[in-house]
């Protein structure tokens, strides 16, 4: 099977969505599928842009480069697609390239993916022109329906363009995939989705097996780690305050909280405010596989979500944490996707992201269990079954059989 894979976020540019897409294509290739990826340069913030972790993807990836004549491009794009959304120029050049590739490869299937919503436009155009089945994926809400505190101010006229655009995608795509039923249900409040088209397929892991549990405390040191950027919406102050209290409680131990990724000045200022420079460390961004090796050496892995009315997101780092089989402290909204996974399959503790006392309490429980080597309930082997590559690819193969 020949697959045209459209993703504006992809290797070698390392960010959460890009890594998810890269892992999925790697698994497709391992299954013997022929995949061609159309991507773009990621302007950041990213963790790196090195191909070393993704060598197998380099030769099948076509990165769209823009030329000058920006405003002429916008006019040409609008006349061609009849839509006015961000990413028009990328779609203009992507379609031009795809039409050349189609002559050579005769694609059987199109898959268009997040991180943003623009890749679906080229998929819509090409699917119609060549009558090719199409799977559209959404890992986040549409740009015009993000919940607080992520909501974006959209002008009335732009909102009309968006609604028309997304309705066309939902009508014309052969199937729609979402990483969680919570996200699909959220989107259904704003758009009509044909239930027969919906498939819930979580993010994919890297390996089929989890690592054995290994949580040894060395030199009376307990280390916690958070991987990935903390955006302004995921205010870390409640976590810092809770962690400060834990340092005072466990005086006979050295407690460290490390952050992998990029950190902004306001975050560092918070650490200084609470005088925790010796305990909270920013160890910088790393290559994807290198970061996994580093995280193996921690006792607890921290997952932080924003204070939301409902947790509709499936963070990609959650899958990496589960693969590493290290206890997960998930600081999430009530009724979140992550909470439902951990309550069902185990793997850690869940704290309410809006309550400092609950964050403190759950961290305290986990630290105490680590000290007493009572972590069997934090084994993530059953949890990871939901994300391991063989199970995710099996779900895609079911769709392929329905389509062909």
C-alpha positions in Angstrom: 0.0 0.0 0.0 1.2 3.5 -0.9 0.4 6.1 1.7 0.6 9.9 1.2 1.2 11.3 4.7 0.6 15.0 5.2 2.0 16.5 8.4 3.2 20.0 8.9 5.0 18.8 12.1 7.5 16.0 11.5 11.1 14.9 11.9 13.7 16.2 12.2 12.0 19.0 14.1 11.5 17.7 17.6 8.3 18.7 19.3 5.5 16.6 20.8 3.2 16.4 17.8 6.1 16.0 15.4 7.5 13.0 17.4 4.0 11.4 17.4 3.8 11.6 13.6 7.4 10.4 13.2 6.8 7.3 15.4 3.6 6.5 13.5 5.4 6.6 10.1 8.3 4.5 11.5 5.8 1.8 12.5 4.1 1.9 9.1 7.5 1.4 7.5 8.3 -1.4 9.8 5.1 -3.0 8.7 6.2 -2.9 5.1 4.0 0.0 3.9 5.3 2.5 1.4 4.9 6.0 2.9 5.8 9.4 1.5 5.7 12.4 3.9 5.0 16.0 3.0 6.1 18.3 5.9 7.5 21.8 6.5 10.2 23.5 8.5 9.1 24.0 12.2 10.0 27.5 13.3 9.8 26.5 17.0 10.0 26.4 19.8 11.5 22.9 19.3 13.9 20.6 21.2 16.2 20.1 18.2 16.3 19.4 14.5 18.7 16.4 14.2 17.9 13.4 11.9 20.0 11.0 14.0 16.9 9.5 15.7 14.9 9.3 12.5 17.4 8.2 9.8 14.8 5.8 8.2 12.5 8.7 7.6 14.9 11.1 6.0 14.7 9.8 2.4 10.9 9.6 2.3 10.3 13.1 3.7 9.7 16.1 1.4 10.0 19.4 3.2 8.1 22.2 1.6 10.2 25.4 1.1 8.6 28.7 0.3 9.8 31.2 -2.3 9.2 34.9 -2.4 6.1 36.6 -3.6 4.2 36.1 -0.4 1.1 38.1 -1.3 0.9 36.7 -4.8 1.0 33.2 -3.2 -1.9 34.1 -0.9 -4.0 35.2 -3.8 -3.1 32.1 -5.9 -3.9 29.9 -2.9 -7.3 31.5 -2.2 -8.3 31.2 -5.9 -7.2 27.6 -6.0 -8.7 26.3 -2.7 -11.5 28.9 -2.0 -10.6 28.8 1.7 -8.9 31.4 3.8 -7.0 29.8 6.7 -3.5 29.8 8.1 -1.1 27.6 6.1 -2.4 28.5 2.6 1.1 28.9 1.1 2.2 25.5 2.4 -0.8 23.9 0.8 -0.2 25.6 -2.5 3.3 24.2 -2.8 2.4 20.9 -1.2 -0.3 20.2 -3.8 2.1 21.1 -6.6 4.6 18.6 -5.3 2.0 15.9 -4.6 0.7 16.1 -8.1 4.2 15.2 -9.4 4.5 12.4 -6.8 1.1 11.0 -7.7 2.3 10.4 -11.3 5.1 8.2 -9.9 3.6 6.5 -6.9 -0.2 6.4 -7.6 -1.1 6.7 -3.9 -3.7 4.4 -2.4 -4.5 6.4 0.7 -4.0 9.8 2.2 -3.5 10.5 5.9 -3.5 14.1 7.1 -2.4 14.8 10.6 -2.1 17.5 13.3 -0.2 19.6 14.7 -2.1 22.4 13.1 -5.2 22.2 10.9 -3.8 23.2 7.6 -2.5 19.8 6.3 -6.2 18.7 5.8 -6.7 21.3 3.0 -4.2 19.7 0.7 -5.6 16.3 1.6 -9.2 17.5 0.8 -8.0 18.8 -2.6 -6.0 15.8 -3.6 -8.5 13.3 -2.3 -11.2 14.9 -4.5 -9.0 15.3 -7.6 -7.8 11.7 -7.7 -10.6 10.0 -5.8 -8.3 8.6 -3.1 -9.6 7.5 0.3 -8.6 9.9 3.1 -8.1 9.6 6.9 -8.1 13.0 8.7 -6.6 13.0 12.2 -7.2 15.6 15.0 -5.1 15.5 18.1 -6.4 18.8 19.4 -9.6 20.9 19.0 -10.0 23.1 15.9 -8.3 26.5 16.1 -11.7 28.2 16.7 -13.0 26.0 19.6 -10.0 25.6 22.0 -11.2 25.6 25.6 -10.0 28.0 28.3 -7.2 28.8 29.0 -6.1 27.9 25.5 -8.9 29.8 23.7 -8.0 32.1 20.8 -9.6 35.3 19.8 -11.1 34.7 16.4 -12.7 37.4 14.3 -16.2 36.8 13.2 -15.4 36.5 9.5 -12.5 34.2 10.2 -14.7 32.0 12.3 -17.1 31.6 9.4 -14.2 30.6 7.1 -13.1 28.0 9.8 -16.5 26.6 10.2 -17.0 26.1 6.5 -13.5 24.6 6.2 -13.9 22.1 9.0 -17.4 21.1 7.9 -16.0 20.2 4.5 -13.2 18.1 6.1 -15.7 16.2 8.3 -18.0 15.6 5.3 -15.4 14.5 2.8 -12.8 12.5 4.8 -13.4 8.8 4.6 -12.5 8.4 8.3 -11.8 10.7 11.3 -9.3 9.7 14.0 -9.0 11.1 17.4 -6.6 10.1 20.3 -9.4 10.1 22.8 -13.2 9.8 23.0 -13.2 12.8 25.2 -11.8 15.0 22.4 -14.2 13.5 19.8 -17.2 14.2 22.1 -15.9 17.8 22.7 -15.7 18.5 19.0 -19.2 17.1 18.4 -20.6 19.9 20.4 -19.5 22.3 17.7 -19.6 20.2 14.5 -21.5 17.3 13.1 -19.4 14.2 13.0 -20.7 11.0 11.3 -20.4 8.3 14.0 -19.5 5.7 11.4 -16.4 7.7 10.4 -15.0 8.1 13.9 -12.1 5.9 15.1 -10.4 6.5 18.5 -6.7 5.6 18.1 -4.3 6.8 20.9 -0.8 8.1 20.2 1.7 5.4 19.4 4.6 4.2 21.5 8.1 3.5 20.4 8.6 -0.1 21.4 6.3 -3.0 22.0 7.6 -3.8 25.5 7.9 -1.7 28.6 11.0 -1.7 30.6 11.2 -3.7 33.9 10.6 -1.6 37.0 13.8 -0.3 38.5 13.4 2.3 41.2 16.4 2.2 43.4 17.1 5.2 45.7 20.8 6.1 45.6 22.5 8.3 48.2 19.2 9.2 49.8 18.2 11.0 46.7 14.8 11.1 45.2 14.6 12.5 41.7 11.4 13.6 39.8 11.4 14.8 36.2 9.0 16.6 33.8 9.7 16.2 30.1 8.6 18.9 27.7 7.9 22.6 27.7 5.6 24.1 30.3 3.5 26.6 28.5 2.0 29.6 30.2 -1.3 27.8 30.4 0.2 25.1 32.6 1.2 27.4 35.4 3.8 25.5 37.5 3.4 27.7 40.6 1.1 25.3 42.5 3.6 22.4 41.8 6.5 24.5 43.0 4.7 25.4 46.2 3.8 21.8 46.9 7.3 20.6 46.1 8.7 23.2 48.5 6.6 21.7 51.3 7.8 18.2 50.5 11.5 19.3 50.7 10.8 20.4 54.3 9.0 17.2 55.1 11.7 14.8 53.8 14.6 16.6 55.3 16.7 13.4 55.5 16.4 13.0 51.7 17.6 15.1 48.8 14.7 15.9 46.6 15.2 17.1 43.0 12.7 18.1 40.4 14.3 18.4 36.9 12.7 19.8 33.7 13.7 18.5 30.3 13.0 21.0 27.5 12.9 24.7 27.0 12.0 27.0 30.0 11.0 30.6 29.9 12.2 33.4 32.2 9.0 33.6 34.1 9.3 29.9 35.1 12.9 30.4 36.3 11.8 33.5 38.2 9.3 31.4 40.1 12.0 29.0 41.1 14.1 31.9 42.4 11.0 33.3 44.2 10.6 30.2 46.3 14.4 29.8 46.7 14.5 26.4 45.1 17.4 26.8 42.7 19.3 23.9 44.4 16.3 21.5 44.1 14.6 22.5 40.8 16.9 22.1 37.8 16.5 23.0 34.2 18.6 20.4 32.3 17.8 21.6 28.8 16.4 20.0 25.7 17.7 16.7 24.3 17.2 14.5 21.3 14.1 12.3 21.7 15.8 8.9 22.3 18.5 10.6 24.5 15.7 12.1 26.6 14.2 8.6 27.1 17.6 7.3 28.3 17.9 10.2 30.8 14.3 9.7 32.1 15.1 6.0 33.0 17.2 7.3 35.9 14.3 9.0 37.7 12.1 7.7 40.5 8.9 9.6 39.5 7.9 11.2 36.2 5.7 14.3 36.3 2.9 15.1 33.9 1.4 18.5 34.1 -1.8 19.7 32.4 -3.5 23.1 32.5 -6.3 23.9 34.8 -9.2 23.0 32.5 -12.9 22.5 33.0 -12.5 19.0 31.5 -9.3 17.2 30.4 -9.9 16.3 26.7 -6.2 16.0 25.8 -3.9 12.9 25.6 -0.4 14.3 26.2 2.1 12.4 24.1 4.7 12.3 27.0 2.2 10.1 28.8 2.9 7.3 26.3 6.6 7.7 26.7 6.3 7.6 30.5 4.3 4.4 30.3 6.9 2.8 28.1 9.6 3.6 30.6 7.6 1.9 33.4 8.4 4.6 36.0 5.7 5.8 38.4 3.7 8.6 36.9 2.4 11.6 38.9 -0.3 13.1 36.7 -1.4 16.6 37.6 -4.5 16.9 35.5 -8.1 18.4 35.5 -10.9 16.3 36.9 -12.4 13.8 34.5 -9.3 13.9 32.3 -8.2 11.4 29.6 -5.1 10.7 31.7 -7.1 10.3 34.9 -9.3 7.7 33.2 -6.3 5.8 31.9 -4.6 5.6 35.3 -7.7 4.8 37.2 -8.4 2.0 34.8 -5.0 0.6 34.2 -2.8 1.9 37.0 0.7 3.3 36.6 0.7 6.2 39.1 -1.3 8.8 41.0 -3.6 11.6 39.7 -3.8 15.0 41.3 -6.2 17.8 40.6 -4.3 20.5 38.7 -6.3 23.3 40.4 -5.5 22.3 44.0 -2.1 22.7 45.6 -3.1 20.5 48.6 -4.0 17.6 46.3 -0.8 18.0 44.3 1.1 17.9 47.6 -0.8 14.9 48.9 -0.4 12.7 45.8 3.3 13.6 45.5 3.7 12.7 49.1 2.1 9.3 48.6 4.3 8.6 45.7 7.5 9.6 47.4 6.6 7.5 50.5 5.9 4.5 48.3 9.2 5.0 46.4 11.1 5.2 49.7 9.4 2.0 50.9 9.8 0.2 47.6 6.1 -0.1 47.3 5.7 0.6 43.7 4.1 -2.5 42.2 0.8 -0.7 41.8 2.7 1.8 39.6 3.7 -0.8 37.1 2.7 0.5 33.6 2.8 -2.7 31.7 -1.1 -3.0 31.4 -1.4 0.8 30.8 1.1 0.6 27.9 -0.9 -2.1 26.1 -3.1 0.8 24.9 -0.2 2.5 23.1 2.3 -0.2 22.0 3.0 0.0 18.2 1.6 -3.5 17.3 -1.8 -2.6 18.9 -2.0 0.8 17.3 -1.0 -0.5 13.8 -3.6 -3.2 14.2 -6.2 -0.6 14.6 -5.1 1.2 11.5 -5.1 -2.1 9.6 -8.8 -2.6 10.6 -9.5 0.8 8.9 -7.5 -0.2 5.8 -9.5 -3.4 5.5 -12.7 -1.4 5.7 -11.5 1.0 3.0 -10.1 -1.6 0.6 
